[in-house]
Amino acid sequence: MKSSETKRVLVAGASGGVGQFICRQVVRLFGPHSLVVGDYKIERGRKFAKSLGEEVNTRLSK
């Protein structure tokens, strides 16, 4: 993979129980820059993403 190419993993429903588990595994295996947190519950999703680190991307929508 070229250094200009960055692959990301989007986890929809990331602040739920299974979503949180998957997010932690993605961060552990690939680093926080590779995770995009998606969640319908905006504040809960934002709070969870922040707990994972500053480099985690968020995509939150109603």
PDB file of N, CA, C, O and CB in Angstrom:
ATOM      1  N   MET A   1       0.837  -1.176   0.000  1.00  0.00           N
ATOM      2  CA  MET A   1       0.000   0.000   0.000  1.00  0.00           C
ATOM      3  C   MET A   1       0.882   1.239   0.000  1.00  0.00           C
ATOM      4  O   MET A   1       1.851   1.321   0.754  1.00  0.00           O
ATOM      5  CB  MET A   1      -0.952  -0.002   1.208  1.00  0.00           C
ATOM      6  N   LYS A   2       0.544   2.195  -0.842  1.00  0.00           N
ATOM      7  CA  LYS A   2       1.291   3.450  -0.898  1.00  0.00           C
ATOM      8  C   LYS A   2       1.015   4.275   0.347  1.00  0.00           C
ATOM      9  O   LYS A   2      -0.048   4.161   0.956  1.00  0.00           O
ATOM     10  CB  LYS A   2       0.927   4.250  -2.163  1.00  0.00           C
ATOM     11  N   SER A   3       1.973   5.099   0.718  1.00  0.00           N
ATOM     12  CA  SER A   3       1.801   5.923   1.914  1.00  0.00           C
ATOM     13  C   SER A   3       0.676   6.934   1.750  1.00  0.00           C
ATOM     14  O   SER A   3       0.124   7.400   2.747  1.00  0.00           O
ATOM     15  CB  SER A   3       3.096   6.645   2.242  1.00  0.00           C
ATOM     16  N   SER A   4       0.320   7.286   0.506  1.00  0.00           N
ATOM     17  CA  SER A   4      -0.761   8.242   0.284  1.00  0.00           C
ATOM     18  C   SER A   4      -2.131   7.579   0.397  1.00  0.00           C
ATOM     19  O   SER A   4      -3.144   8.272   0.490  1.00  0.00           O
ATOM     20  CB  SER A   4      -0.611   8.896  -1.084  1.00  0.00           C
ATOM     21  N   GLU A   5      -2.178   6.243   0.389  1.00  0.00           N
ATOM     22  CA  GLU A   5      -3.433   5.516   0.506  1.00  0.00           C
ATOM     23  C   GLU A   5      -3.667   5.146   1.966  1.00  0.00           C
ATOM     24  O   GLU A   5      -2.816   4.530   2.608  1.00  0.00           O
ATOM     25  CB  GLU A   5      -3.425   4.252  -0.388  1.00  0.00           C
ATOM     26  N   THR A   6      -4.830   5.528   2.480  1.00  0.00           N
ATOM     27  CA  THR A   6      -5.176   5.183   3.847  1.00  0.00           C
ATOM     28  C   THR A   6      -6.486   4.419   3.824  1.00  0.00           C
ATOM     29  O   THR A   6      -7.494   4.927   3.335  1.00  0.00           O
ATOM     30  CB  THR A   6      -5.278   6.449   4.746  1.00  0.00           C
ATOM     31  N   LYS A   7      -6.479   3.229   4.338  1.00  0.00           N
ATOM     32  CA  LYS A   7      -7.696   2.425   4.419  1.00  0.00           C
ATOM     33  C   LYS A   7      -8.329   2.674   5.776  1.00  0.00           C
ATOM     34  O   LYS A   7      -7.644   2.806   6.790  1.00  0.00           O
ATOM     35  CB  LYS A   7      -7.397   0.901   4.203  1.00  0.00           C
ATOM     36  N   ARG A   8      -9.661   2.734   5.769  1.00  0.00           N
ATOM     37  CA  ARG A   8     -10.394   2.981   7.006  1.00  0.00           C
ATOM     38  C   ARG A   8     -11.492   1.948   7.170  1.00  0.00           C
ATOM     39  O   ARG A   8     -11.962   1.356   6.199  1.00  0.00           O
ATOM     40  CB  ARG A   8     -10.984   4.402   7.020  1.00  0.00           C
ATOM     41  N   VAL A   9     -11.889   1.744   8.408  1.00  0.00           N
ATOM     42  CA  VAL A   9     -12.977   0.835   8.736  1.00  0.00           C
ATOM     43  C   VAL A   9     -14.086   1.661   9.369  1.00  0.00           C
ATOM     44  O   VAL A   9     -13.868   2.323  10.384  1.00  0.00           O
ATOM     45  CB  VAL A   9     -12.502  -0.318   9.691  1.00  0.00           C
ATOM     46  N   LEU A  10     -15.288   1.624   8.768  1.00  0.00           N
ATOM     47  CA  LEU A  10     -16.456   2.299   9.330  1.00  0.00           C
ATOM     48  C   LEU A  10     -17.235   1.286  10.154  1.00  0.00           C
ATOM     49  O   LEU A  10     -17.608   0.224   9.656  1.00  0.00           O
ATOM     50  CB  LEU A  10     -17.353   2.925   8.209  1.00  0.00           C
ATOM     51  N   VAL A  11     -17.476   1.617  11.408  1.00  0.00           N
ATOM     52  CA  VAL A  11     -18.288   0.766  12.271  1.00  0.00           C
ATOM     53  C   VAL A  11     -19.586   1.512  12.545  1.00  0.00           C
ATOM     54  O   VAL A  11     -19.605   2.491  13.291  1.00  0.00           O
ATOM     55  CB  VAL A  11     -17.535   0.403  13.610  1.00  0.00           C
ATOM     56  N   ALA A  12     -20.678   1.039  11.933  1.00  0.00           N
ATOM     57  CA  ALA A  12     -21.997   1.631  12.163  1.00  0.00           C
ATOM     58  C   ALA A  12     -22.552   1.062  13.467  1.00  0.00           C
ATOM     59  O   ALA A  12     -22.412  -0.131  13.737  1.00  0.00           O
ATOM     60  CB  ALA A  12     -22.971   1.346  10.959  1.00  0.00           C
ATOM     61  N   GLY A  13     -23.178   1.912  14.271  1.00  0.00           N
ATOM     62  CA  GLY A  13     -23.660   1.471  15.575  1.00  0.00           C
ATOM     63  C   GLY A  13     -22.519   1.266  16.550  1.00  0.00           C
ATOM     64  O   GLY A  13     -22.550   0.369  17.393  1.00  0.00           O
ATOM     65  N   ALA A  14     -21.518   2.108  16.421  1.00  0.00           N
ATOM     66  CA  ALA A  14     -20.264   1.926  17.152  1.00  0.00           C
ATOM     67  C   ALA A  14     -20.389   2.077  18.658  1.00  0.00           C
ATOM     68  O   ALA A  14     -19.564   1.528  19.389  1.00  0.00           O
ATOM     69  CB  ALA A  14     -19.260   2.894  16.657  1.00  0.00           C
ATOM     70  N   SER A  15     -21.382   2.796  19.150  1.00  0.00           N
ATOM     71  CA  SER A  15     -21.449   2.995  20.598  1.00  0.00           C
ATOM     72  C   SER A  15     -22.235   1.896  21.302  1.00  0.00           C
ATOM     73  O   SER A  15     -22.337   1.907  22.529  1.00  0.00           O
ATOM     74  CB  SER A  15     -22.071   4.337  20.905  1.00  0.00           C
ATOM     75  N   GLY A  16     -22.789   0.953  20.555  1.00  0.00           N
ATOM     76  CA  GLY A  16     -23.456  -0.201  21.160  1.00  0.00           C
ATOM     77  C   GLY A  16     -22.431  -1.204  21.670  1.00  0.00           C
ATOM     78  O   GLY A  16     -21.231  -1.032  21.455  1.00  0.00           O
ATOM     79  N   GLY A  17     -22.889  -2.225  22.328  1.00  0.00           N
ATOM     80  CA  GLY A  17     -21.986  -3.204  22.934  1.00  0.00           C
ATOM     81  C   GLY A  17     -21.086  -3.904  21.935  1.00  0.00           C
ATOM     82  O   GLY A  17     -19.870  -3.947  22.121  1.00  0.00           O
ATOM     83  N   VAL A  18     -21.667  -4.454  20.872  1.00  0.00           N
ATOM     84  CA  VAL A  18     -20.872  -5.147  19.856  1.00  0.00           C
ATOM     85  C   VAL A  18     -20.008  -4.153  19.093  1.00  0.00           C
ATOM     86  O   VAL A  18     -18.849  -4.437  18.794  1.00  0.00           O
ATOM     87  CB  VAL A  18     -21.784  -5.920  18.882  1.00  0.00           C
ATOM     88  N   GLY A  19     -20.570  -2.985  18.776  1.00  0.00           N
ATOM     89  CA  GLY A  19     -19.819  -1.954  18.055  1.00  0.00           C
ATOM     90  C   GLY A  19     -18.588  -1.501  18.820  1.00  0.00           C
ATOM     91  O   GLY A  19     -17.524  -1.314  18.229  1.00  0.00           O
ATOM     92  N   GLN A  20     -18.722  -1.324  20.125  1.00  0.00           N
ATOM     93  CA  GLN A  20     -17.574  -0.916  20.941  1.00  0.00           C
ATOM     94  C   GLN A  20     -16.475  -1.972  20.907  1.00  0.00           C
ATOM     95  O   GLN A  20     -15.291  -1.648  20.816  1.00  0.00           O
ATOM     96  CB  GLN A  20     -18.009  -0.659  22.390  1.00  0.00           C
ATOM     97  N   PHE A  21     -16.880  -3.240  20.982  1.00  0.00           N
ATOM     98  CA  PHE A  21     -15.901  -4.323  20.926  1.00  0.00           C
ATOM     99  C   PHE A  21     -15.150  -4.292  19.596  1.00  0.00           C
ATOM    100  O   PHE A  21     -13.924  -4.389  19.565  1.00  0.00           O
ATOM    101  CB  PHE A  21     -16.591  -5.690  21.122  1.00  0.00           C
ATOM    102  N   ILE A  22     -15.890  -4.157  18.505  1.00  0.00           N
ATOM    103  CA  ILE A  22     -15.270  -4.125  17.175  1.00  0.00           C
ATOM    104  C   ILE A  22     -14.341  -2.924  17.051  1.00  0.00           C
ATOM    105  O   ILE A  22     -13.231  -3.054  16.535  1.00  0.00           O
ATOM    106  CB  ILE A  22     -16.349  -4.081  16.070  1.00  0.00           C
ATOM    107  N   CYS A  23     -14.779  -1.760  17.516  1.00  0.00           N
ATOM    108  CA  CYS A  23     -13.945  -0.550  17.442  1.00  0.00           C
ATOM    109  C   CYS A  23     -12.631  -0.736  18.190  1.00  0.00           C
ATOM    110  O   CYS A  23     -11.570  -0.365  17.689  1.00  0.00           O
ATOM    111  CB  CYS A  23     -14.702   0.658  18.012  1.00  0.00           C
ATOM    112  N   ARG A  24     -12.699  -1.297  19.364  1.00  0.00           N
ATOM    113  CA  ARG A  24     -11.469  -1.503  20.149  1.00  0.00           C
ATOM    114  C   ARG A  24     -10.514  -2.458  19.437  1.00  0.00           C
ATOM    115  O   ARG A  24      -9.297  -2.278  19.483  1.00  0.00           O
ATOM    116  CB  ARG A  24     -11.808  -2.051  21.549  1.00  0.00           C
ATOM    117  N   GLN A  25     -11.068  -3.465  18.784  1.00  0.00           N
ATOM    118  CA  GLN A  25     -10.222  -4.403  18.044  1.00  0.00           C
ATOM    119  C   GLN A  25      -9.577  -3.727  16.834  1.00  0.00           C
ATOM    120  O   GLN A  25      -8.403  -3.959  16.549  1.00  0.00           O
ATOM    121  CB  GLN A  25     -11.042  -5.621  17.592  1.00  0.00           C
ATOM    122  N   VAL A  26     -10.334  -2.894  16.124  1.00  0.00           N
ATOM    123  CA  VAL A  26      -9.786  -2.169  14.969  1.00  0.00           C
ATOM    124  C   VAL A  26      -8.649  -1.260  15.416  1.00  0.00           C
ATOM    125  O   VAL A  26      -7.595  -1.228  14.782  1.00  0.00           O
ATOM    126  CB  VAL A  26     -10.890  -1.341  14.260  1.00  0.00           C
ATOM    127  N   VAL A  27      -8.854  -0.522  16.500  1.00  0.00           N
ATOM    128  CA  VAL A  27      -7.810   0.377  17.015  1.00  0.00           C
ATOM    129  C   VAL A  27      -6.583  -0.424  17.447  1.00  0.00           C
ATOM    130  O   VAL A  27      -5.451  -0.021  17.179  1.00  0.00           O
ATOM    131  CB  VAL A  27      -8.348   1.215  18.204  1.00  0.00           C
ATOM    132  N   ARG A  28      -6.802  -1.540  18.105  1.00  0.00           N
ATOM    133  CA  ARG A  28      -5.686  -2.374  18.566  1.00  0.00           C
ATOM    134  C   ARG A  28      -4.891  -2.943  17.393  1.00  0.00           C
ATOM    135  O   ARG A  28      -3.661  -2.972  17.434  1.00  0.00           O
ATOM    136  CB  ARG A  28      -6.205  -3.517  19.446  1.00  0.00           C
ATOM    137  N   LEU A  29      -5.580  -3.391  16.357  1.00  0.00           N
ATOM    138  CA  LEU A  29      -4.906  -4.041  15.230  1.00  0.00           C
ATOM    139  C   LEU A  29      -4.336  -3.070  14.202  1.00  0.00           C
ATOM    140  O   LEU A  29      -3.260  -3.303  13.652  1.00  0.00           O
ATOM    141  CB  LEU A  29      -5.857  -4.965  14.550  1.00  0.00           C
ATOM    142  N   PHE A  30      -5.069  -1.969  13.941  1.00  0.00           N
ATOM    143  CA  PHE A  30      -4.695  -1.088  12.835  1.00  0.00           C
ATOM    144  C   PHE A  30      -4.396   0.349  13.234  1.00  0.00           C
ATOM    145  O   PHE A  30      -3.921   1.130  12.409  1.00  0.00           O
ATOM    146  CB  PHE A  30      -5.774  -1.085  11.830  1.00  0.00           C
ATOM    147  N   GLY A  31      -4.669   0.714  14.494  1.00  0.00           N
ATOM    148  CA  GLY A  31      -4.431   2.076  14.959  1.00  0.00           C
ATOM    149  C   GLY A  31      -5.682   2.935  14.857  1.00  0.00           C
ATOM    150  O   GLY A  31      -6.586   2.633  14.077  1.00  0.00           O
ATOM    151  N   PRO A  32      -5.737   4.010  15.647  1.00  0.00           N
ATOM    152  CA  PRO A  32      -6.933   4.853  15.695  1.00  0.00           C
ATOM    153  C   PRO A  32      -7.212   5.602  14.401  1.00  0.00           C
ATOM    154  O   PRO A  32      -8.362   5.949  14.131  1.00  0.00           O
ATOM    155  CB  PRO A  32      -6.804   5.837  16.806  1.00  0.00           C
ATOM    156  N   HIS A  33      -6.185   5.859  13.594  1.00  0.00           N
ATOM    157  CA  HIS A  33      -6.379   6.584  12.341  1.00  0.00           C
ATOM    158  C   HIS A  33      -7.202   5.783  11.335  1.00  0.00           C
ATOM    159  O   HIS A  33      -7.728   6.356  10.381  1.00  0.00           O
ATOM    160  CB  HIS A  33      -5.033   6.941  11.734  1.00  0.00           C
ATOM    161  N   SER A  34      -7.324   4.467  11.531  1.00  0.00           N
ATOM    162  CA  SER A  34      -8.028   3.614  10.579  1.00  0.00           C
ATOM    163  C   SER A  34      -9.510   3.449  10.910  1.00  0.00           C
ATOM    164  O   SER A  34     -10.244   2.837  10.134  1.00  0.00           O
ATOM    165  CB  SER A  34      -7.371   2.261  10.529  1.00  0.00           C
ATOM    166  N   LEU A  35      -9.961   3.976  12.036  1.00  0.00           N
ATOM    167  CA  LEU A  35     -11.337   3.775  12.485  1.00  0.00           C
ATOM    168  C   LEU A  35     -12.196   5.001  12.217  1.00  0.00           C
ATOM    169  O   LEU A  35     -11.792   6.133  12.483  1.00  0.00           O
ATOM    170  CB  LEU A  35     -11.365   3.439  13.969  1.00  0.00           C
ATOM    171  N   VAL A  36     -13.398   4.754  11.680  1.00  0.00           N
ATOM    172  CA  VAL A  36     -14.421   5.789  11.552  1.00  0.00           C
ATOM    173  C   VAL A  36     -15.620   5.302  12.353  1.00  0.00           C
ATOM    174  O   VAL A  36     -16.183   4.248  12.058  1.00  0.00           O
ATOM    175  CB  VAL A  36     -14.800   6.073  10.032  1.00  0.00           C
ATOM    176  N   VAL A  37     -16.006   6.065  13.359  1.00  0.00           N
ATOM    177  CA  VAL A  37     -17.121   5.712  14.234  1.00  0.00           C
ATOM    178  C   VAL A  37     -18.398   6.305  13.655  1.00  0.00           C
ATOM    179  O   VAL A  37     -18.483   7.511  13.421  1.00  0.00           O
ATOM    180  CB  VAL A  37     -16.880   6.219  15.691  1.00  0.00           C
ATOM    181  N   GLY A  38     -19.381   5.458  13.427  1.00  0.00           N
ATOM    182  CA  GLY A  38     -20.684   5.907  12.947  1.00  0.00           C
ATOM    183  C   GLY A  38     -21.754   5.516  13.947  1.00  0.00           C
ATOM    184  O   GLY A  38     -21.787   4.372  14.400  1.00  0.00           O
ATOM    185  N   ASP A  39     -22.630   6.447  14.300  1.00  0.00           N
ATOM    186  CA  ASP A  39     -23.683   6.117  15.249  1.00  0.00           C
ATOM    187  C   ASP A  39     -24.842   7.092  15.126  1.00  0.00           C
ATOM    188  O   ASP A  39     -24.643   8.279  14.868  1.00  0.00           O
ATOM    189  CB  ASP A  39     -23.139   6.119  16.676  1.00  0.00           C
ATOM    190  N   TYR A  40     -26.057   6.580  15.313  1.00  0.00           N
ATOM    191  CA  TYR A  40     -27.264   7.395  15.270  1.00  0.00           C
ATOM    192  C   TYR A  40     -27.405   8.242  16.536  1.00  0.00           C
ATOM    193  O   TYR A  40     -27.923   9.358  16.489  1.00  0.00           O
ATOM    194  CB  TYR A  40     -28.495   6.507  15.091  1.00  0.00           C
ATOM    195  N   LYS A  41     -26.947   7.713  17.647  1.00  0.00           N
ATOM    196  CA  LYS A  41     -27.012   8.432  18.926  1.00  0.00           C
ATOM    197  C   LYS A  41     -25.771   9.310  19.027  1.00  0.00           C
ATOM    198  O   LYS A  41     -24.709   8.870  19.467  1.00  0.00           O
ATOM    199  CB  LYS A  41     -27.106   7.436  20.151  1.00  0.00           C
ATOM    200  N   ILE A  42     -25.928  10.547  18.615  1.00  0.00           N
ATOM    201  CA  ILE A  42     -24.796  11.438  18.386  1.00  0.00           C
ATOM    202  C   ILE A  42     -23.924  11.634  19.622  1.00  0.00           C
ATOM    203  O   ILE A  42     -22.711  11.440  19.549  1.00  0.00           O
ATOM    204  CB  ILE A  42     -25.292  12.771  17.911  1.00  0.00           C
ATOM    205  N   GLU A  43     -24.497  12.005  20.728  1.00  0.00           N
ATOM    206  CA  GLU A  43     -23.678  12.281  21.920  1.00  0.00           C
ATOM    207  C   GLU A  43     -22.988  11.025  22.434  1.00  0.00           C
ATOM    208  O   GLU A  43     -21.823  11.067  22.829  1.00  0.00           O
ATOM    209  CB  GLU A  43     -24.540  12.884  23.031  1.00  0.00           C
ATOM    210  N   ARG A  44     -23.700   9.921  22.428  1.00  0.00           N
ATOM    211  CA  ARG A  44     -23.099   8.664  22.880  1.00  0.00           C
ATOM    212  C   ARG A  44     -21.959   8.242  21.948  1.00  0.00           C
ATOM    213  O   ARG A  44     -20.912   7.783  22.406  1.00  0.00           O
ATOM    214  CB  ARG A  44     -24.169   7.551  22.952  1.00  0.00           C
ATOM    215  N   GLY A  45     -22.168   8.401  20.651  1.00  0.00           N
ATOM    216  CA  GLY A  45     -21.122   8.072  19.682  1.00  0.00           C
ATOM    217  C   GLY A  45     -19.909   8.967  19.820  1.00  0.00           C
ATOM    218  O   GLY A  45     -18.773   8.495  19.766  1.00  0.00           O
ATOM    219  N   ARG A  46     -20.144  10.262  19.999  1.00  0.00           N
ATOM    220  CA  ARG A  46     -19.042  11.221  20.153  1.00  0.00           C
ATOM    221  C   ARG A  46     -18.240  10.923  21.422  1.00  0.00           C
ATOM    222  O   ARG A  46     -17.010  10.955  21.409  1.00  0.00           O
ATOM    223  CB  ARG A  46     -19.586  12.669  20.195  1.00  0.00           C
ATOM    224  N   LYS A  47     -18.944  10.634  22.511  1.00  0.00           N
ATOM    225  CA  LYS A  47     -18.272  10.336  23.783  1.00  0.00           C
ATOM    226  C   LYS A  47     -17.422   9.067  23.658  1.00  0.00           C
ATOM    227  O   LYS A  47     -16.292   9.021  24.143  1.00  0.00           O
ATOM    228  CB  LYS A  47     -19.312  10.174  24.922  1.00  0.00           C
ATOM    229  N   PHE A  48     -17.968   8.050  23.010  1.00  0.00           N
ATOM    230  CA  PHE A  48     -17.211   6.812  22.845  1.00  0.00           C
ATOM    231  C   PHE A  48     -15.990   7.034  21.954  1.00  0.00           C
ATOM    232  O   PHE A  48     -14.898   6.561  22.271  1.00  0.00           O
ATOM    233  CB  PHE A  48     -18.104   5.713  22.253  1.00  0.00           C
ATOM    234  N   ALA A  49     -16.166   7.748  20.847  1.00  0.00           N
ATOM    235  CA  ALA A  49     -15.040   8.018  19.940  1.00  0.00           C
ATOM    236  C   ALA A  49     -13.932   8.763  20.671  1.00  0.00           C
ATOM    237  O   ALA A  49     -12.752   8.462  20.493  1.00  0.00           O
ATOM    238  CB  ALA A  49     -15.507   8.834  18.715  1.00  0.00           C
ATOM    239  N   LYS A  50     -14.314   9.732  21.492  1.00  0.00           N
ATOM    240  CA  LYS A  50     -13.316  10.503  22.242  1.00  0.00           C
ATOM    241  C   LYS A  50     -12.556   9.613  23.226  1.00  0.00           C
ATOM    242  O   LYS A  50     -11.368   9.826  23.468  1.00  0.00           O
ATOM    243  CB  LYS A  50     -13.990  11.663  22.994  1.00  0.00           C
ATOM    244  N   SER A  51     -13.237   8.625  23.788  1.00  0.00           N
ATOM    245  CA  SER A  51     -12.568   7.725  24.737  1.00  0.00           C
ATOM    246  C   SER A  51     -11.520   6.847  24.050  1.00  0.00           C
ATOM    247  O   SER A  51     -10.618   6.325  24.706  1.00  0.00           O
ATOM    248  CB  SER A  51     -13.600   6.842  25.440  1.00  0.00           C
ATOM    249  N   LEU A  52     -11.638   6.684  22.732  1.00  0.00           N
ATOM    250  CA  LEU A  52     -10.678   5.871  21.979  1.00  0.00           C
ATOM    251  C   LEU A  52      -9.437   6.651  21.577  1.00  0.00           C
ATOM    252  O   LEU A  52      -8.398   6.059  21.285  1.00  0.00           O
ATOM    253  CB  LEU A  52     -11.336   5.307  20.745  1.00  0.00           C
ATOM    254  N   GLY A  53      -9.537   7.977  21.559  1.00  0.00           N
ATOM    255  CA  GLY A  53      -8.376   8.785  21.207  1.00  0.00           C
ATOM    256  C   GLY A  53      -8.719   9.883  20.221  1.00  0.00           C
ATOM    257  O   GLY A  53      -9.758   9.836  19.562  1.00  0.00           O
ATOM    258  N   GLU A  54      -7.860  10.853  20.123  1.00  0.00           N
ATOM    259  CA  GLU A  54      -8.091  12.033  19.293  1.00  0.00           C
ATOM    260  C   GLU A  54      -8.036  11.742  17.793  1.00  0.00           C
ATOM    261  O   GLU A  54      -8.600  12.492  16.996  1.00  0.00           O
ATOM    262  CB  GLU A  54      -7.080  13.088  19.631  1.00  0.00           C
ATOM    263  N   GLU A  55      -7.366  10.665  17.407  1.00  0.00           N
ATOM    264  CA  GLU A  55      -7.192  10.377  15.985  1.00  0.00           C
ATOM    265  C   GLU A  55      -8.369   9.635  15.364  1.00  0.00           C
ATOM    266  O   GLU A  55      -8.363   9.386  14.158  1.00  0.00           O
ATOM    267  CB  GLU A  55      -5.945   9.577  15.786  1.00  0.00           C
ATOM    268  N   VAL A  56      -9.380   9.273  16.156  1.00  0.00           N
ATOM    269  CA  VAL A  56     -10.533   8.542  15.644  1.00  0.00           C
ATOM    270  C   VAL A  56     -11.469   9.511  14.933  1.00  0.00           C
ATOM    271  O   VAL A  56     -11.803  10.566  15.472  1.00  0.00           O
ATOM    272  CB  VAL A  56     -11.272   7.801  16.787  1.00  0.00           C
ATOM    273  N   ASN A  57     -11.892   9.153  13.728  1.00  0.00           N
ATOM    274  CA  ASN A  57     -12.835   9.962  12.961  1.00  0.00           C
ATOM    275  C   ASN A  57     -14.258   9.618  13.377  1.00  0.00           C
ATOM    276  O   ASN A  57     -14.551   8.473  13.720  1.00  0.00           O
ATOM    277  CB  ASN A  57     -12.643   9.743  11.441  1.00  0.00           C
ATOM    278  N   THR A  58     -15.147  10.615  13.346  1.00  0.00           N
ATOM    279  CA  THR A  58     -16.551  10.355  13.658  1.00  0.00           C
ATOM    280  C   THR A  58     -17.430  10.777  12.499  1.00  0.00           C
ATOM    281  O   THR A  58     -17.182  11.792  11.848  1.00  0.00           O
ATOM    282  CB  THR A  58     -16.972  11.088  14.941  1.00  0.00           C
ATOM    283  N   ARG A  59     -18.465   9.982  12.251  1.00  0.00           N
ATOM    284  CA  ARG A  59     -19.495  10.304  11.276  1.00  0.00           C
ATOM    285  C   ARG A  59     -20.815  10.056  11.994  1.00  0.00           C
ATOM    286  O   ARG A  59     -21.283   8.920  12.068  1.00  0.00           O
ATOM    287  CB  ARG A  59     -19.361   9.441   9.938  1.00  0.00           C
ATOM    288  N   LEU A  60     -21.410  11.113  12.519  1.00  0.00           N
ATOM    289  CA  LEU A  60     -22.618  10.981  13.313  1.00  0.00           C
ATOM    290  C   LEU A  60     -23.750  11.722  12.625  1.00  0.00           C
ATOM    291  O   LEU A  60     -23.570  12.854  12.176  1.00  0.00           O
ATOM    292  CB  LEU A  60     -22.402  11.513  14.744  1.00  0.00           C
ATOM    293  N   SER A  61     -24.926  11.087  12.539  1.00  0.00           N
ATOM    294  CA  SER A  61     -26.056  11.749  11.886  1.00  0.00           C
ATOM    295  C   SER A  61     -27.362  11.309  12.520  1.00  0.00           C
ATOM    296  O   SER A  61     -27.462  10.223  13.091  1.00  0.00           O
ATOM    297  CB  SER A  61     -26.068  11.450  10.379  1.00  0.00           C
ATOM    298  N   LYS A  62     -28.352  12.168  12.409  1.00  0.00           N
ATOM    299  CA  LYS A  62     -29.693  11.844  12.915  1.00  0.00           C
ATOM    300  C   LYS A  62     -30.504  11.214  11.827  1.00  0.00           C
ATOM    301  O   LYS A  62     -31.664  10.865  12.046  1.00  0.00           O
ATOM    302  CB  LYS A  62     -30.407  13.089  13.452  1.00  0.00           C
TER     303      LYS A  62
END
